[in-house]
Amino acid sequence: MADEQVILITGTRKGIGRYLAHYYAEKAFRVVGCSRGEVDYELDNYRHYCLDVSDESRVKNMFSEIRKLYNRLDILINNAGIASMNHVVLTPLETVHKIINTNYVGTFLFCREAAKLMQKRRYGRIVNFTTVATPLKLEGEAIYASSKAAVASLTEILARELAPFGVTVNAVGPTPIETDLIRSVPKEKIKALLDRQAIHRFGEFRDIANVIDFFISPKSDFVTGQNIYLGGI
Amino acid sequence: MKEKDRLVRTIFRAVDEYNRGLSEGGPLEKSLDKVLFGKSGRLDSLGLVNFIVLIEEKIEEEYGMAIVIADEKAMSQKRSPFKTIGRLAEYVSQLLEENKNG
């Protein structure tokens, strides 16, 4: 079945999304990816779209093409996300809009369009991205953490709304991983954060892929509305 | 008139497909004024969701335009565009016009 499955991953230009695109392409999934810019890699069973995940008409058009090309979508991984460390008093409104648009609006839009395609075959797996910054209530990450709290809530409710369509909706909340997203965070802050995990190490891409593998397995059809935090939060 | 016929035929194709996928409940009728949704309607909320998705798909096949039927305007209208196929056709026709011009 894996060789026929179509998986859509957002934010595949770098970091976790890039890893997941390669990981699932190697597993013989048909991978569709997107990001604001072009990717610097080519994979046999990978197709890329350049778009902003919160741009409704571009997103609609991409889904139309997926429908025409494959007439199915089995899995959606809503990985695209941006962060910005800042004290609330120093946070520009423009930054808030950008974070909410990418992290929350983008996730909503992709869930909505994916559900339309998935419900045709009464099968689908959606995995959203949350963050340990929410339960850890990290200072300086108010907007990022709250945008992801919204994603967690969206996940729980969509799990119920989409259950009749055979679509499960779950979320994975990574710990800090050494990606661009945390490049600007001071080292001592990261250390303090890792110390609050049950297991005091950086997360790795494979940790996330492992949870996603579980959520997207056809056997996981009784697992929905769940949010798994890594590292023991 | 021809344009309206084309649109209604397109929506009726969505009705056919909806009826083919029915596992329970009666089929939808190809009628412009039978109540679809609401107290005396044939569709429950999930049925309406399925039907709207099918219409969006058929519209795209026929007109090459990706529209979102359940948009802000549709949801806020006093006279629901989802009540009958006739009203849906009127609403979709407006959306197609806006899409052509915009």
Boltz contact constraints between the chains, C-beta under 6 A:
constraints:
  - contact:
      token1: [A, 60]
      token2: [B, 66]
      max_distance: 6.0
  - contact:
      token1: [A, 61]
      token2: [B, 66]
      max_distance: 6.0
  - contact:
      token1: [A, 64]
      token2: [B, 60]
      max_distance: 6.0
  - contact:
      token1: [A, 64]
      token2: [B, 66]
      max_distance: 6.0
  - contact:
      token1: [A, 116]
      token2: [B, 53]
      max_distance: 6.0
  - contact:
      token1: [A, 164]
      token2: [B, 46]
      max_distance: 6.0
